[in-house]
Amino acid sequence: QVQLVESGGGLVQAGGSLRLSCAASGTIFSLNTMGWYRQAPGKQREFVARITPGGSTNYADSVKGRFTISRDNIKNTVYLQMNSLKPEDTGVYYCSSDYALGGRSWGQGTQVTVSS
């Protein structure tokens, strides 16, 4: 059974930084495209960033230049380094794992709150 466990969320002032981690188990991590999504109160879940098995990355326009996604295939972990945080970055951040043969799993989410 696939399990994704996020950590690293918290409360930070605007302009600050946080690093989120997502540890995966029960899957061949190195073959999966890993991603981060977020959901603000009253809004739909939205794409933040993704990284392919080969290391190619994509970002939402709203976080380009501020967030960096990376992966460690030895530790089966994906990271999201978030710098220059803004109040509009507040939300629950979810880790996702897309499988080579189709399908997606989600983590339970970690809360990020950016105060102004």
Buried (B, 14 or more C-beta within 10 A) or exposed (E): EBEBBBBBBEEBEEEBEBBBBBBBEEBEBEEBBBBBBBBBEEEEBEBBBBBBBEEEEBBBEBBEEBBBBBBEBEEBBBBBBBBEBBEEBBBBBBBBBBBEEEEEBBBEBBEBBBEE
